[in-house]
Amino acid sequence: MIRLRSSHDREIVALALPALGALIADPLLSLVDTAFVGRIGTDALGGLGVATALFTVSFFLFNFLFDFGLFGFRQCFCTLDLFWSVQ
């Protein structure tokens, strides 16, 4: 059980749980797709393998770019905030 000590902890958990669900959904959808397409034949399953690999790579790449961009924005915003508070 997670101990929530402050209201900030509750907000973090409220944001983290949907993000965790999104990260879990991608492999589960790929598994379900493989189960259904596997009944059609080997050619379709081979095509699905390539499509699943491309989708997974693009998902993680764009997720990384979003996180990296958000980190840079926060760093810039905090620096400007400190700059303007000093003057």
N, C-alpha and C positions, 0 to 999 in steps of 0.2 A: 504494500500500500504506500502510495506517495504521500508524504507529509507536506501540506501546503501551509507555509508559515505566514505568507503575506498575500495581499491582493495581487501583487505582481506575479507571484507564483501561479495563481489561478489564471491570469491572463496568458502567461506563457504556455501553460498546459492547454488552454482553450485554443491557442494558435498551433501548438505542436501536434495535437491529435489529428486534425484534418490533413496536415502535411504528411504525417506518418501513413494515414490512409491512402493518400495519393501515391506515395512511394511503394506501398504494398500492392496497389491496384495494377500497376504495369506488369509485373511478372504473373499475377493471377490471370489477367486477360490474355496474355500470351499462352499460358497453359491451356486455357479454355479454347482458344483458337486452334491450338495444335490438336486438341482432342477431337474437335468437330471436323477439321480439315483432314485429319489423318484417316477418316473413314472414306474420303473421296478417292485418294490415290497418292502414289509417291510423287508424281509430278507436281500436284497441288501442294503437297507437304513441303517439297523442296522450295517452291516459290514462297510459301509462307515463312519458311526459315529465313530466307533473305530479307523479306519484308519486316519480320519481327526483329531481326538484328539491326536493320536500319532505323526502325522506330525506337528501339531501346537506346541506341547510340545518340540519336537526335534528342530524345527525351533527357538523357543525362547531360548532354552538351548544352542544351538550352537552359536546363536547370542550373548548371554551373555558371553560365554566362549571366543569368539573372542574379544569382547570389553574389557573384563577383562585382557586377554593376551596382547592386544595392550596397555592398560594402564600401565601394569607392564613393558613392553618393553620401553615405553616412559620414565617412572620414572628411569629405570636403565640407559638408554642412556643419559638422562639429568644429572644424577649424575656423570657418567663417563666423560661427557663433561666438567662439572664444575671441576672435579678432575684434568683432564689434562690441563685445562686452567690456574689453579693456579700454577702448576709446571712448 
